[in-house]
Structures are given as C-alpha cells and as structure tokens.
Amino acid sequence: MLRALAVDDERPTLEELVYLLNADPRVGTAEGASDATEALRRINRALESGPGGPDAIDVVFLDIQMPGLDGLDLARLLTGFARPPLVVFVTAHEDFAVQAFDLEAVDYVLKPVRRERLAEAVRRAAEQRGAAAVPAPRIPVHEPDPDHITVELGGVARFVPVDDITHVEAQGDYARLHTERGSHLVRIPLSTLEERWRARGFVRIHRRHLVALRHIGELRLDAGTVSVLVGAEELQVSRRHARELRDLLMRRP
C-alpha cells in the first residue's frame, strides 16, 4: 500500500488532502508538511530509511505555489535523487501542467480537490509504484455522450461540445482544447484525440496541432509555407500534412 506525503502551505487544504488520502484503501499512511522545506527534510529521512524502511515515502502530493521553495523547485530537486518518490501536483492553477509533465509527474490535480479525481491520481501512482492491487472505491461517474468531452474547471467537471472545439494543441501528455470562448487542458494525448475525432472532421496539420475542418476560415500559401486561419489564430501546416489538408478542403461542402 502507498505511503503518501501531502505538501501544502494552507492548513485547511492540507488537512483535507491528508484526510482524503487516508480514506483511500490503496493508501497505507498519509501525513502532511506545511512547506517545501519541511517536506524536503521528511523526504531525506525517507531516503535514509530505504524503500522498505519505516519512514519510506512512495508518493508526494505537492502544491505548486508556496512561499520560499515552491512545488516545482522541490520536484526538480527530487529528480536528482537516486530513488525519488513519485510526484502528483495538486494546484489551483492549470498553467503549470506542461512543466509538471516535463518533471515526469504522475498526475496534475486541480483544486478544489474532488474525491473521485484524487482517487484517479492515487490509482496512477499505485500502478507506477507497483503497489498491490486494491479495488478503487466505487464512485458513480456520469459518462457524457460522444458529442461532448469532459474537462475540469475549478474542481467542477464540465461537458464541452466537441463541435465547439476549433483546434487542439499538444502539450506533452496533455492537450489544450481551444474554443471561441476559451481553452481547457485535458490529460489526453493528441494522437488519441486525432483517432477519436477523425470521423468528426478533425485533421492533423502539424505534430502539435489538430484542427476542425469546419472552423478553418482560410488556407494561406506564402513563399512555400502553408498555414490556416482558425478564428483569429494562424496555425502553421507542416509539409507532411499540407497536401492532405488541401485535398480535404477542396472536397469540403
């Protein structure tokens, strides 16, 4: 079973996180630290104890914005350890997801933390750590229809119509969904969305971009380069995808 350490400078949030972790059957012990410095001392003690020792820590649930040493700084320090614990970021801000991915975080959970979302992060940590399989708590989840995709905004699950999505941008293991009203970050690789939405008129134009054909306003050719206008944004089309895109646009009703 997982041994967890939660790190957050806001005491009520820390206590709630420790409570939720201790309530998960896959977590053996969960304790808290109120800042990164205290957490680092605790992690050093765990490393001295060894992976099977009484003070060992398997996973750290880590806030990002804290006074002094922040969560990203602490995660970078941990990458230099021989046997670092896994890291799950727990934050109120989605803007650091790409940096979290670069640091090989197990998951990125937005505040306010929902029990079922935290349970998913614990599941991922347990799989990576190779912990003994324990059934996850059964939580009823509403499955949206194929015309929508679930996004998390401020700790609330929302269902965004796929037809509202103009284009998708790859950000590591994440994808940013762009609509006319804003954008949403989801933990789904761009290749998965490409396969899922191909029949809905989405086409790959670049290794980083997937575009809905119906939202392309212009195809631009300039000195051998190809780009498309999607709303007010101009996106580059790679040579590999340019011919296919032109053919699809020519056949578009």
C-alpha positions as CSV (number, residue, x, y, z in Angstrom):
1,M,0.0,0.0,0.0
2,L,1.2,3.5,-0.8
3,R,2.9,5.7,1.8
4,A,2.0,9.3,1.0
5,L,3.2,12.8,1.9
6,A,0.9,15.8,1.2
7,V,2.6,19.3,1.0
8,D,0.5,22.5,1.1
9,D,1.1,25.8,3.0
10,E,-2.7,26.3,3.5
11,R,-3.6,24.3,6.7
12,P,-7.3,23.6,5.9
13,T,-6.4,22.3,2.4
14,L,-3.6,20.2,3.8
15,E,-5.8,18.6,6.4
16,E,-8.5,17.9,3.8
17,L,-6.0,16.3,1.5
18,V,-4.5,14.1,4.2
19,Y,-8.0,13.1,5.2
20,L,-9.0,12.1,1.7
21,L,-5.7,10.1,1.2
22,N,-6.1,8.2,4.4
23,A,-9.7,7.3,3.3
24,D,-8.4,5.6,0.2
25,P,-7.9,1.9,0.6
26,R,-4.8,1.9,-1.5
27,V,-3.0,4.3,0.9
28,G,-1.5,2.8,3.9
29,T,-0.3,6.1,5.6
30,A,-0.6,9.7,4.7
31,E,1.0,12.6,6.5
32,G,1.3,16.3,5.9
33,A,4.0,19.0,5.6
34,S,3.2,22.7,5.6
35,D,6.0,23.9,3.2
36,A,8.6,22.5,0.8
37,T,11.5,22.8,3.3
38,E,9.7,20.7,5.9
39,A,8.8,18.2,3.1
40,L,12.4,18.0,1.9
41,R,13.6,17.1,5.4
42,R,10.9,14.4,5.6
43,I,11.8,13.0,2.2
44,N,15.5,13.0,3.1
45,R,14.6,10.9,6.2
46,A,12.6,8.6,4.0
47,L,15.5,8.1,1.6
48,E,17.8,7.3,4.5
49,S,15.3,4.8,5.7
50,G,15.3,3.0,2.3
51,P,12.3,1.8,0.2
52,G,11.3,-0.8,2.8
53,G,12.1,1.2,5.9
54,P,9.6,2.6,8.4
55,D,10.0,6.2,7.2
56,A,9.7,5.4,3.4
57,I,7.5,7.6,1.2
58,D,6.2,6.4,-2.2
59,V,4.4,9.4,-3.5
60,V,4.3,13.2,-2.7
61,F,1.1,15.2,-3.3
62,L,2.6,18.6,-3.9
63,D,1.1,22.1,-4.1
64,I,2.9,24.4,-6.5
65,Q,2.6,28.0,-5.3
66,M,4.1,28.1,-1.8
67,P,6.3,30.8,-0.1
68,G,10.0,30.2,-0.3
69,L,10.8,27.0,-2.2
70,D,7.8,26.2,-4.4
71,G,6.5,22.9,-5.6
72,L,8.2,22.9,-8.9
73,D,11.5,23.7,-7.3
74,L,11.1,20.8,-4.9
75,A,10.1,18.4,-7.7
76,R,13.3,19.5,-9.6
77,L,15.4,18.7,-6.6
78,L,13.8,15.2,-6.3
79,T,14.8,14.4,-9.9
80,G,18.4,14.4,-8.7
81,F,17.8,11.7,-6.1
82,A,18.7,8.1,-6.8
83,R,15.3,6.8,-5.7
84,P,12.9,9.7,-5.5
85,P,9.2,9.3,-4.6
86,L,6.6,9.8,-7.3
87,V,5.0,13.3,-7.5
88,V,1.4,14.3,-8.0
89,F,0.9,18.1,-8.3
90,V,-2.2,19.5,-6.6
91,T,-2.8,23.1,-7.5
92,A,-5.4,25.8,-8.2
93,H,-3.7,26.8,-11.4
94,E,-3.6,24.8,-14.7
95,D,-0.8,26.9,-16.2
96,F,2.0,24.8,-14.8
97,A,0.8,21.5,-16.4
98,V,3.5,21.4,-19.1
99,Q,6.3,22.0,-16.6
100,A,4.8,19.3,-14.4
101,F,4.8,16.9,-17.4
102,D,8.5,17.8,-18.1
103,L,9.2,16.8,-14.5
104,E,7.5,13.4,-15.1
105,A,4.7,14.0,-12.6
106,V,2.3,11.1,-12.2
107,D,-0.7,13.4,-12.4
108,Y,-1.9,17.0,-12.1
109,V,-5.0,17.6,-9.9
110,L,-6.8,20.9,-9.8
111,K,-8.2,22.4,-6.7
112,P,-10.7,22.3,-5.1
113,V,-9.8,18.6,-5.0
114,R,-12.7,16.2,-5.7
115,R,-12.6,12.8,-4.0
116,E,-13.0,10.9,-7.3
117,R,-10.3,12.9,-9.1
118,L,-7.9,12.3,-6.2
119,A,-8.8,8.6,-6.3
120,E,-7.7,8.5,-10.0
121,A,-4.3,10.1,-9.1
122,V,-3.8,7.5,-6.4
123,R,-4.6,4.7,-8.9
124,R,-2.0,6.0,-11.3
125,A,0.6,6.3,-8.5
126,A,-0.2,2.8,-7.3
127,E,0.3,1.4,-10.8
128,Q,3.6,3.1,-11.3
129,R,4.9,2.1,-7.9
130,G,3.7,-1.5,-8.4
131,A,1.6,-1.4,-5.2
132,A,-0.6,-4.4,-4.5
133,A,-3.9,-4.1,-6.4
134,V,-6.7,-2.9,-4.2
135,P,-10.1,-2.2,-5.7
136,A,-10.8,1.5,-6.0
137,P,-13.8,3.0,-4.2
138,R,-16.9,2.6,-6.4
139,I,-17.9,6.2,-7.3
140,P,-20.8,6.8,-9.7
141,V,-19.5,8.7,-12.7
142,H,-21.7,10.3,-15.4
143,E,-20.5,9.2,-18.8
144,P,-21.1,12.0,-21.3
145,D,-22.2,11.2,-24.9
146,P,-19.7,11.1,-27.8
147,D,-20.7,14.7,-28.7
148,H,-19.0,16.0,-25.6
149,I,-15.7,15.9,-23.8
150,T,-15.3,16.2,-20.0
151,V,-13.0,18.9,-18.8
152,E,-12.2,20.0,-15.2
153,L,-12.6,23.7,-14.4
154,G,-12.2,24.9,-10.8
155,G,-12.8,21.4,-9.4
156,V,-16.0,21.0,-11.4
157,A,-16.5,18.6,-14.3
158,R,-18.0,20.3,-17.3
159,F,-19.0,18.8,-20.7
160,V,-17.7,20.7,-23.7
161,P,-19.5,20.1,-27.0
162,V,-16.9,18.7,-29.5
163,D,-18.5,20.9,-32.2
164,D,-17.4,24.0,-30.3
165,I,-13.7,23.0,-30.4
166,T,-11.8,24.8,-33.1
167,H,-8.4,23.2,-32.7
168,V,-6.3,21.2,-30.3
169,E,-2.7,21.9,-29.2
170,A,-0.4,19.2,-27.9
171,Q,1.3,19.9,-24.6
172,G,3.2,16.7,-23.7
173,D,0.8,14.1,-22.4
174,Y,-1.8,16.8,-22.2
175,A,-3.9,18.5,-24.9
176,R,-5.3,22.1,-24.8
177,L,-8.8,22.3,-26.4
178,H,-9.5,25.7,-27.9
179,T,-13.0,27.1,-28.3
180,E,-14.2,30.6,-29.2
181,R,-14.9,31.2,-25.5
182,G,-11.5,30.0,-24.1
183,S,-9.4,26.9,-23.7
184,H,-9.3,23.8,-21.5
185,L,-6.5,21.4,-20.5
186,V,-7.2,17.7,-20.6
187,R,-4.8,14.7,-19.9
188,I,-5.3,13.1,-23.2
189,P,-2.6,12.7,-25.9
190,L,-3.2,14.5,-29.2
191,S,-2.8,11.2,-31.0
192,T,-5.8,9.8,-29.1
193,L,-8.0,12.7,-29.9
194,E,-6.9,12.5,-33.6
195,E,-8.1,8.9,-33.8
196,R,-11.3,9.6,-31.8
197,W,-12.4,12.6,-33.7
198,R,-11.2,11.8,-37.3
199,A,-14.7,10.9,-38.3
200,R,-15.9,14.2,-36.9
201,G,-13.8,16.3,-39.3
202,F,-10.7,16.9,-37.3
203,V,-7.4,16.6,-39.2
204,R,-3.8,16.7,-38.1
205,I,-1.9,19.7,-39.7
206,H,1.2,19.6,-37.6
207,R,2.8,17.4,-34.9
208,R,1.4,19.9,-32.4
209,H,-2.0,20.8,-33.9
210,L,-5.3,19.1,-34.7
211,V,-7.9,21.3,-36.4
212,A,-11.6,21.0,-37.1
213,L,-12.1,21.5,-40.8
214,R,-15.3,23.4,-40.3
215,H,-13.5,26.1,-38.3
216,I,-10.8,26.8,-41.0
217,G,-11.5,30.2,-42.5
218,E,-8.6,30.5,-44.8
219,L,-5.8,28.4,-46.3
220,R,-2.7,30.6,-46.9
221,L,0.3,30.0,-49.1
222,D,3.3,32.2,-48.7
223,A,6.8,31.6,-50.1
224,G,6.4,27.8,-49.9
225,T,4.9,27.7,-46.5
226,V,1.3,26.8,-45.7
227,S,-0.9,28.0,-42.9
228,V,-4.5,28.1,-41.9
229,L,-6.6,30.7,-40.2
230,V,-8.8,29.4,-37.4
231,G,-10.8,32.2,-35.9
232,A,-8.2,35.0,-35.3
233,E,-5.3,32.5,-35.0
234,E,-2.9,31.5,-37.8
235,L,-1.5,28.0,-37.5
236,Q,1.4,26.5,-39.4
237,V,0.8,23.5,-41.6
238,S,3.7,21.0,-41.9
239,R,4.8,19.9,-45.4
240,R,3.9,16.4,-44.4
241,H,0.2,17.3,-43.9
242,A,-0.2,20.1,-46.4
243,R,-1.3,18.1,-49.5
244,E,-3.8,16.0,-47.5
245,L,-5.3,19.2,-46.0
246,R,-5.6,20.9,-49.3
247,D,-7.4,17.9,-50.7
248,L,-9.8,17.7,-47.8
249,L,-10.6,21.4,-48.0
250,M,-11.3,21.2,-51.7
251,R,-13.8,18.3,-51.1
252,R,-15.4,20.1,-48.1
253,P,-19.1,21.0,-48.8
